[in-house]
Amino acid sequence: MKLNEMREKSVDELQSAIVDWKKDLFNYKLQLSTHKLENTALISKTKRLIAQAKTVIAEKGNVAVPSDK
């Protein structure tokens, strides 16, 4: 998923995606420890996706209400 696609999703959709990616990350780490993971780049890509989604959620939280001045 690209960053632009993440920005179009709602916070709830992003949070459910984070849960799914964390499950995937756990499975990748298990496969790595048993030497069954062939593409080790999946671990870093999944970590990056989680971080990007958390950043987009934080951005959405900061832009909630403009101040009246």
Buried (B, 14 or more C-beta within 10 A) or exposed (E): EEEEEBEEBEEEEBBEBBEEBEEBBEEBEEBEEEEEBEEEEBBEBBBEBBEBBEEBBEEBEEEEEEEEE
